[in-house]
């Protein structure tokens, strides 16, 4: 059982918190509201690959926008997708990043497997 005691002494932006008999010093940084809103809006947006490779008659290739681990692949070959649909989830730095379809079409091929490590620019799948 954790015994919690809260004794907060305010000294500028430094706080002393006592928890289970140990005193911890915590320093708080002031953040302006507009900065918080900008950071939150970035976190909630799906990631769209910046590297797109077109090949004649081979369709639109979706490349990994960053190195990471393929956390999940949400489509199957032959499946119809619409522009903006989430087709895969890439885990990078313990964050899940949604990979979205850049165009309407049908999934031609999936070039990675769930759990596979990918590098920046690796082709994840093709849509035509």
C-alpha positions as CSV (number, residue, x, y, z in Angstrom):
1,X,0.0,0.0,0.0
2,X,1.3,3.4,-1.0
3,X,1.2,6.1,1.7
4,X,0.7,9.4,0.0
5,X,1.4,12.7,1.7
6,X,1.2,15.9,-0.2
7,X,3.1,18.8,1.2
8,X,3.6,21.4,-1.4
9,X,5.8,24.4,-0.7
10,X,5.9,27.0,-3.4
11,X,9.2,28.7,-4.1
12,X,9.0,30.4,-7.5
13,X,8.5,27.6,-9.9
14,X,10.0,24.9,-7.8
15,X,7.9,22.5,-5.7
16,X,8.8,20.1,-3.0
17,X,6.5,17.0,-2.9
18,X,6.7,14.4,-0.1
19,X,5.6,10.9,-1.2
20,X,6.1,7.8,1.0
21,X,8.5,9.8,3.3
22,X,10.7,10.9,0.4
23,X,10.9,14.5,-0.7
24,X,11.1,15.2,-4.4
25,X,11.9,18.6,-5.9
26,X,9.9,19.3,-9.1
27,X,10.5,22.3,-11.3
28,X,7.5,23.5,-13.4
29,X,8.0,25.2,-16.8
30,X,5.3,27.8,-17.8
31,X,3.9,27.1,-21.2
32,X,1.7,29.6,-23.1
33,X,-1.8,28.3,-24.2
34,X,-1.3,28.9,-27.9
35,X,1.9,26.7,-27.9
36,X,0.0,23.9,-26.2
37,X,-2.8,24.1,-28.8
38,X,-0.3,23.9,-31.7
39,X,1.4,20.9,-30.2
40,X,-1.9,19.1,-29.6
41,X,-3.0,19.7,-33.1
42,X,0.2,18.2,-34.5
43,X,-0.1,15.1,-32.3
44,X,-3.7,14.3,-33.5
45,X,-3.0,14.5,-37.2
46,X,-2.4,11.3,-39.2
47,X,1.0,11.1,-40.9
48,X,1.0,11.2,-44.6
49,X,4.1,10.0,-46.4
50,X,6.1,12.8,-48.0
51,X,7.9,10.4,-50.3
52,X,5.5,9.1,-53.0
53,X,6.9,7.3,-56.0
54,X,4.8,6.9,-59.1
55,X,5.5,4.2,-61.6
56,X,3.6,3.9,-64.8
57,X,0.8,1.3,-64.5
58,X,2.2,0.2,-61.1
59,X,0.1,2.6,-59.0
60,X,1.0,5.0,-56.1
61,X,3.7,3.8,-53.8
62,X,3.3,4.8,-50.1
63,X,6.7,5.1,-48.4
64,X,7.6,5.1,-44.7
65,X,7.7,8.7,-43.6
66,X,10.2,7.8,-40.8
67,X,12.0,4.7,-39.5
68,X,10.1,2.5,-37.1
69,X,8.2,-0.7,-36.6
70,X,5.0,-1.7,-38.6
71,X,2.6,-1.8,-35.7
72,X,-0.4,-2.8,-37.8
73,X,-1.5,-3.1,-41.4
74,X,-5.2,-2.3,-41.7
75,X,-5.8,-3.3,-45.4
76,X,-5.5,-6.4,-47.5
77,X,-4.4,-6.8,-51.1
78,X,-7.3,-6.1,-53.5
79,X,-9.1,-4.0,-50.9
80,X,-10.7,-0.7,-52.1
81,X,-9.5,2.4,-50.2
82,X,-10.4,6.1,-50.3
83,X,-8.0,9.1,-50.0
84,X,-7.4,9.7,-46.3
85,X,-8.3,6.2,-45.1
86,X,-5.8,4.8,-42.5
87,X,-4.0,1.9,-44.2
88,X,-1.3,1.1,-41.7
89,X,0.1,2.2,-38.3
90,X,3.8,2.8,-37.9
91,X,5.3,2.8,-34.4
92,X,8.2,5.2,-34.0
93,X,9.7,6.4,-30.6
94,X,6.8,4.7,-28.8
95,X,4.2,6.8,-30.8
96,X,1.7,5.2,-33.1
97,X,1.6,7.1,-36.4
98,X,-1.3,6.5,-38.8
99,X,-0.3,6.1,-42.5
100,X,-3.1,7.3,-44.8
101,X,-3.9,6.6,-48.4
102,X,-2.9,9.5,-50.6
103,X,-5.4,8.5,-53.4
104,X,-8.6,6.6,-54.0
105,X,-7.9,3.1,-55.4
106,X,-7.3,-0.6,-54.8
107,X,-4.4,-2.0,-52.8
108,X,-2.1,-3.7,-55.4
109,X,0.6,-5.0,-53.0
110,X,1.7,-4.9,-49.4
111,X,5.5,-4.9,-49.1
112,X,5.9,-5.2,-45.3
113,X,4.6,-7.4,-42.6
114,X,3.2,-6.6,-39.2
115,X,6.1,-6.2,-36.7
116,X,8.7,-5.6,-39.4
117,X,11.2,-2.7,-39.0
118,X,11.2,-0.2,-41.8
119,X,13.6,2.6,-42.7
120,X,12.7,6.1,-44.0
121,X,11.5,5.8,-47.6
122,X,10.8,2.0,-47.5
123,X,7.8,1.2,-49.7
124,X,4.9,0.0,-47.4
125,X,2.3,-0.6,-50.1
126,X,1.0,0.3,-53.5
127,X,-2.4,1.6,-54.5
128,X,-3.8,2.0,-58.0
